[in-house]
């Protein structure tokens, strides 16, 4: 689904079961995904292609912790 549909997915599916946003999430669009209503995300390709998966995951975690 696209950003426009995240809030609806959270309201309909995410209110009943844990629902995750996956696919193409990376540091440059993480804020937009979260601002669209995502409460759970999955990041795969960004970590697999990073020079250091550990550094990339630490940076994502820090960014997520800064979100209100």
Phi and psi restraints in degrees (value plus and minus 20) as a CYANA .aco file:
   2 UNK   PHI    -114.6   -74.6
   2 UNK   PSI     157.0   197.0
   3 UNK   PHI     -76.1   -36.1
   3 UNK   PSI     -57.0   -17.0
   4 UNK   PHI     -84.1   -44.1
   4 UNK   PSI     -41.9    -1.9
   5 UNK   PHI    -121.1   -81.1
   5 UNK   PSI     -23.0    17.0
   6 UNK   PHI     -83.7   -43.7
   6 UNK   PSI     -65.5   -25.5
   7 UNK   PHI     -80.9   -40.9
   7 UNK   PSI     -62.2   -22.2
   8 UNK   PHI     -85.0   -45.0
   8 UNK   PSI     -61.4   -21.4
   9 UNK   PHI     -81.1   -41.1
   9 UNK   PSI     -63.2   -23.2
  10 UNK   PHI     -83.0   -43.0
  10 UNK   PSI     -60.2   -20.2
  11 UNK   PHI     -89.7   -49.7
  11 UNK   PSI     -57.9   -17.9
  12 UNK   PHI    -111.5   -71.5
  12 UNK   PSI     -71.4   -31.4
  13 UNK   PHI    -110.9   -70.9
  13 UNK   PSI     -69.2   -29.2
  14 UNK   PHI     -83.9   -43.9
  14 UNK   PSI     -39.1     0.9
  15 UNK   PHI     -98.9   -58.9
  15 UNK   PSI     -33.6     6.4
  16 UNK   PHI    -128.2   -88.2
  16 UNK   PSI     -58.9   -18.9
  17 UNK   PHI    -159.3  -119.3
  17 UNK   PSI     139.2   179.2
  18 UNK   PHI     -82.8   -42.8
  18 UNK   PSI     102.3   142.3
  19 UNK   PHI    -140.2  -100.2
  19 UNK   PSI     115.2   155.2
  20 UNK   PHI    -137.0   -97.0
  20 UNK   PSI     122.5   162.5
  21 UNK   PHI    -112.5   -72.5
  21 UNK   PSI     106.4   146.4
  22 UNK   PHI    -153.5  -113.5
  22 UNK   PSI     140.1   180.1
  23 UNK   PHI      80.3   120.3
  23 UNK   PSI      85.5   125.5
  24 UNK   PHI      54.1    94.1
  24 UNK   PSI      -3.9    36.1
  25 UNK   PHI    -103.5   -63.5
  25 UNK   PSI     110.2   150.2
  26 UNK   PHI    -169.7  -129.7
  26 UNK   PSI     152.1   192.1
  27 UNK   PHI     -75.4   -35.4
  27 UNK   PSI     -52.3   -12.3
  28 UNK   PHI     -93.5   -53.5
  28 UNK   PSI     -42.4    -2.4
  29 UNK   PHI    -138.5   -98.5
  29 UNK   PSI     -15.4    24.6
  30 UNK   PHI     -78.9   -38.9
  30 UNK   PSI     -65.0   -25.0
  31 UNK   PHI     -80.0   -40.0
  31 UNK   PSI     -63.0   -23.0
  32 UNK   PHI     -84.2   -44.2
  32 UNK   PSI     -60.0   -20.0
  33 UNK   PHI     -85.0   -45.0
  33 UNK   PSI     -65.9   -25.9
  34 UNK   PHI     -87.2   -47.2
  34 UNK   PSI     -61.6   -21.6
  35 UNK   PHI     -84.6   -44.6
  35 UNK   PSI     -46.1    -6.1
  36 UNK   PHI     -96.5   -56.5
  36 UNK   PSI     -28.9    11.1
  37 UNK   PHI      98.8   138.8
  37 UNK   PSI     -19.0    21.0
  38 UNK   PHI     -85.2   -45.2
  38 UNK   PSI     114.5   154.5
  39 UNK   PHI    -131.4   -91.4
  39 UNK   PSI     -35.7     4.3
  40 UNK   PHI    -158.0  -118.0
  40 UNK   PSI     115.2   155.2
  41 UNK   PHI    -152.0  -112.0
  41 UNK   PSI     139.4   179.4
  42 UNK   PHI    -148.2  -108.2
  42 UNK   PSI     107.4   147.4
  43 UNK   PHI    -138.5   -98.5
  43 UNK   PSI     100.5   140.5
  44 UNK   PHI    -142.8  -102.8
  44 UNK   PSI     -85.4   -45.4
  45 UNK   PHI     -80.2   -40.2
  45 UNK   PSI     -56.7   -16.7
  46 UNK   PHI     -80.7   -40.7
  46 UNK   PSI     -61.7   -21.7
  47 UNK   PHI     -93.2   -53.2
  47 UNK   PSI     -56.6   -16.6
  48 UNK   PHI     -89.4   -49.4
  48 UNK   PSI     -48.5    -8.5
  49 UNK   PHI    -118.9   -78.9
  49 UNK   PSI     -23.6    16.4
  50 UNK   PHI     -91.7   -51.7
  50 UNK   PSI     128.9   168.9
  51 UNK   PHI     -80.7   -40.7
  51 UNK   PSI     -55.8   -15.8
  52 UNK   PHI    -156.1  -116.1
  52 UNK   PSI      89.4   129.4
  53 UNK   PHI     -81.9   -41.9
  53 UNK   PSI     -55.1   -15.1
  54 UNK   PHI     -84.1   -44.1
  54 UNK   PSI     -66.0   -26.0
  55 UNK   PHI     -86.5   -46.5
  55 UNK   PSI     -61.6   -21.6
  56 UNK   PHI     -85.0   -45.0
  56 UNK   PSI     -61.3   -21.3
  57 UNK   PHI     -89.8   -49.8
  57 UNK   PSI     -56.1   -16.1
  58 UNK   PHI     -83.6   -43.6
  58 UNK   PSI     -60.8   -20.8
  59 UNK   PHI     -85.6   -45.6
  59 UNK   PSI     -61.1   -21.1
  60 UNK   PHI     -84.4   -44.4
  60 UNK   PSI     -63.4   -23.4
  61 UNK   PHI     -81.7   -41.7
  61 UNK   PSI     -62.4   -22.4
  62 UNK   PHI     -83.4   -43.4
  62 UNK   PSI     -62.3   -22.3
  63 UNK   PHI     -83.1   -43.1
  63 UNK   PSI     -60.4   -20.4
  64 UNK   PHI     -87.3   -47.3
  64 UNK   PSI     -55.8   -15.8
  65 UNK   PHI     -90.4   -50.4
  65 UNK   PSI     -43.2    -3.2
  66 UNK   PHI    -101.9   -61.9
  66 UNK   PSI     -35.7     4.3
  67 UNK   PHI     -91.4   -51.4
  67 UNK   PSI     113.0   153.0
